[in-house]
Each structure stands twice: as C-alpha cells, then as structure tokens.
Amino acid sequence: MSSELEHLLGKEAGKTIDLEALEQAMRSRALDVAARVLERHLNQGGEEGFPVLPCSCGKEARPAGTRSKDFLSVLGPLRLERRYYLCPSCKTGVFPKDRTLGVDGASVTPGVLRMVGIVGAELSFEKGGAFLRDLAGLSVSPKQVERVAEALGAEMAEDERTVFDPDPVADLPSTLYLGLDGTGIPMRPEEVADRPGKQPDGSSRTREVKLCVLWSAETTDEEGIPVRDEGSATYSAAIESAASTDTEGESSEFAKRVLRETSCRQFDQVTRQVAVADGAPWIWNMMNEHFPKAIQILDLFHAKEHLGTVGKALFGPESDRIRPWVKERHAELDDGKIDAIITELRIYAPRCEEARKCIGYLETNRSRMRYPEFRAQGLCVSSGMVEAGCKVTVGARLKQSGMHWSLTGSNAIIALRCAKLSGRFEGFFERRAARKCG
Ligand SMILES: [Zn+2]
C-alpha cells in the first residue's frame, strides 16, 4: 500500500503520519489524475466536422480551425480543444462542441455551475468563492462567482418565465395561502439616479422587490392552531412593476409572475384560497382582480407591527407608556375589536398624524381583520409567513451590509435564491441538461 501512496505522492509521503496533509494531498492528486483522464476523453477522437453551419444571422459560418480553452470543472481546470466556425458575414464565432457539452459562452463546466449556484444563492460572492476554495478545492475569484451566479440566475429567471413545470403534488391541500409583499433592497447609485425616493433630498437608494409566497398550513400545534407545513413554501420574486402597462387590460409583470406561481401550485384547484398581505392597496387590487374567490386576511403580524409604530408616534420612542398601550391594542386586534381600537385612536387623532392614518388603515381593512372568525374556520392568521418570506428570500441574501445591487444582478440572484428555497434547482438542471443534449 505504501508504495502505491509513494507512487502517487512521492517518496516522502509514506513517512508522514499527518492525516490531514495526506488526505488533502491524495484528493488533490486524485482530482488531477481524473482531470487528465477526462480531458483526454473529451479531446480524443475526431469531433465531427461540418462544411458549413447555420449562423443566427441567417448566413453560414465556415470552419476556421480549432481553438483550445480552459474550463474550470469540479476536477480542476480542463483544457478542451474545439472546432471553430466563423461567420464571414456577421463575424460571429461558433463552437458546436461547447453547445453539446453545455459550456457555450461559459468559463465553467455544468458541475461547477451548479456548485456556484448553490453558494451564490446562499452567500456573498466573496464568501461563496472562499467556500468553493476551502471545501471543493476550486480556485474561483469573487468576481467569477458573481458572473457565473448571475448568468445562472438570469437563465433560471428565463426558465421560470417560459417553462411551465407544475410542482409535483402528492396530496393537494384543501387550503392554500397566497402571500404578497414588497421589500426594498440597496441599489448602486447609478441604478436609482432618476428615481424619486424617500431620502431627505427626494432621491432613492433602494428599489422594491415584490414577492409572492405560497404555503399550506394543514398541521396544527399542541393548541390546535394551524401552523405552516414544513417544506410547503415556494417563492417567486423580482424587482418589477405591479402596474398594468396599458389600457387594454394587460396584466403587470408582477401579476403575470403571481399567476405563473399560483398555476405551478394549482392554487385554482384547492377548496379554499386564502390571500394574506399587509395593507398596500396595489396588493389587494391584484388579489381582487385575479383571485376573487380568495378569503382576504390582513397579515396579523403586519397589523400588530403597524400598531407598534403608532404607539411610538403617540408617546415618543422611549416612553414607558408604549408597551402597555400596544399590548392592549394587540389584544383588541386578536379579538377582532376594530371599533375599540378606532375609538382609542380618535383620542389622539387631532394631534397625531400616525393615529389618523391608522384609523384609515383599520377602516379600509376592517373586513380583512375578522381574526376570531378566521380562526374559527381553522385558518392561519398570524404566521408572519409573508414577512418571513421577504426576510428569507431577499433580506438574508441581498440586504447584507455594504451590498449594492444592479437591477439585472439583483433580479438574477433573487431568481436563483427563490429556485433554491422552493426546491426547484433539480428540475431546472434536468431541463437544462435535456436541452443541451436534445
Ligand atoms: Zn452570421
């Protein structure tokens, strides 16, 4: 055995008892051997040649020799030889072999693409690069992680838009919840230069990501209160408009996203549809238009948060009076006593704008706050799922300190992360591989 080891690692290797040094050296050597074997396999034998190839411009590309290129694979770098075709008309070059292998226009193989997708969905590009180096022994710069992850995310966004692939459902739950919300993410200055915002000078630093989350809550806790079913949540989100584009009734980009996502989850097939959101008018307009049968619930979590903000406005942010006041209002909210809250707010309304606004909010959403009635129907009212959805899909990855996004970059990473969190990575890569081979 030791002679085999020495054969692979050299004379001195057999004498060391440092296991980590040995295992790392063995892995590195094994990967290198495998990389050379795979490289030879991919380069040997004649790649089929063509006299001409159709070019995307409509003309024909002609043979122009072979070119070699390094691709980063899970085994390390591979140098591949590929036939090259050039279109004399539009000067576009084509590598048929790259298309067959699924590396067209890429610097990494499909195996590394998936690894970068996994770390890019979870971590900053710097950390992602470090993880790939430390765990997989791959040398990838943060910039390369960014480029590859964003290209993959853009491909996933396109796939989500164009391929209808309903989630496999064993047992469709009787009740499905649809939550919509928005959350701001920090943008690069040039991305928001012309947009009005909430900064003191009227400028903007953020753009709103709009999120759609679906989940079921057939499980109950020990008190019999419905709780979200483990693994039932799927997400779809993007920075895009929720306003209809024209007078001919075409749905907004975000409305189309919501319709795709609800189709995927067979929302129209369930006995009971429930729409959960905060008070934003655009959300309820969309719910009314597209899901008129859905029971509308104002997310209790949001409503409580709202009353907390009002408490601070009434008594000042440090006051001892906030906590007991808010606690009483929360209890009234739980009991569906909206009028009691309004009566209380009227005391402060003449001198506090927040109180006046809150009265309007309660009046507008009164029918969506019948919490005792909803609970009696076995509905989940206080999951905080919508809020959590924003945090888990967007906040945790895109709102870390020091991050500033471009529109295309953020939308790509959001698509990547939504696919990952919704359990849709596998389906995407299967379709991708089938397309390349087909
Ligand atoms: Zn051409």
Boltz pocket constraint, residues with backbone or C-beta under 6 A from the ligand:
constraints:
  - pocket:
      binder: B
      contacts: [[A, 55], [A, 56], [A, 57], [A, 58], [A, 59], [A, 60], [A, 87], [A, 88], [A, 89], [A, 90], [A, 91], [A, 92]]
      max_distance: 6.0
